[in-house]
Amino acid sequence: MGYKAVYPEEAINGHRAFIARRRELRPSKEYRSPTEEEWEEFLGHFKRRKVALGDCGRAYGTSCAHEHSCF
């Protein structure tokens, strides 16, 4: 069994390399810039999902567990 110290720069570079390899395997159309309407819908989602006691914190595109608390 061995141990290795991992430094932030190593982790960041490793993650960037992983993302680059993954993007090479996936269709390029998935990495297009969103349209203005898509971006506004995405941002508006978070504005609409504030709960009286804090943020809802749910994933984008899923239903709210707080029922009618979100406004």
C-alpha positions as CSV (number, residue, x, y, z in Angstrom):
1,M,0.0,0.0,0.0
2,G,1.3,3.4,-0.8
3,Y,0.5,7.0,-0.3
4,K,0.8,10.0,-2.6
5,A,0.4,13.7,-1.8
6,V,-1.9,15.5,-4.2
7,Y,-1.5,19.2,-4.6
8,P,-4.2,21.5,-5.9
9,E,-2.4,22.2,-9.2
10,E,-2.2,18.4,-9.9
11,A,-5.9,17.9,-9.2
12,I,-6.9,20.9,-11.4
13,N,-4.6,19.7,-14.3
14,G,-5.9,16.2,-14.0
15,H,-9.5,17.3,-14.0
16,R,-8.9,19.5,-17.1
17,A,-7.2,16.6,-18.9
18,F,-10.2,14.4,-18.0
19,I,-12.6,17.0,-19.4
20,A,-10.6,17.4,-22.6
21,R,-10.6,13.6,-23.1
22,R,-14.3,13.3,-22.5
23,R,-15.1,16.1,-24.9
24,E,-13.1,14.4,-27.7
25,L,-15.4,11.3,-27.3
26,R,-18.7,13.2,-27.2
27,P,-20.5,14.9,-30.1
28,S,-19.4,18.6,-30.4
29,K,-23.0,19.8,-30.7
30,E,-23.4,19.1,-26.9
31,Y,-20.8,21.8,-26.2
32,R,-22.4,24.6,-28.0
33,S,-23.1,27.9,-26.3
34,P,-26.7,28.2,-25.1
35,T,-29.1,30.6,-26.8
36,E,-30.2,33.7,-25.0
37,E,-33.6,32.2,-24.3
38,E,-32.1,29.0,-22.9
39,W,-29.8,30.9,-20.6
40,E,-32.6,33.1,-19.3
41,E,-34.7,30.0,-18.7
42,F,-31.8,28.5,-16.7
43,L,-31.2,31.6,-14.6
44,G,-34.9,32.2,-14.1
45,H,-35.3,28.7,-12.7
46,F,-33.1,29.6,-9.7
47,K,-35.0,32.9,-9.2
48,R,-38.3,31.1,-9.1
49,R,-37.1,28.4,-6.7
50,K,-36.4,30.4,-3.6
51,V,-38.1,29.1,-0.5
52,A,-39.3,31.2,2.3
53,L,-36.5,29.8,4.7
54,G,-33.7,29.7,2.2
55,D,-32.9,28.2,-1.2
56,C,-34.6,25.1,-2.5
57,G,-31.3,23.6,-3.7
58,R,-33.0,21.1,-6.1
59,A,-31.5,20.0,-9.3
60,Y,-32.4,21.9,-12.5
61,G,-35.3,20.3,-14.3
62,T,-36.7,18.3,-11.4
63,S,-39.9,18.8,-9.4
64,C,-39.8,20.7,-6.1
65,A,-40.1,18.7,-2.9
66,H,-41.5,21.8,-1.1
67,E,-44.7,21.7,-3.2
68,H,-46.1,25.3,-3.1
69,S,-43.3,26.8,-1.1
70,C,-41.4,27.9,-4.1
71,F,-42.4,31.2,-5.6
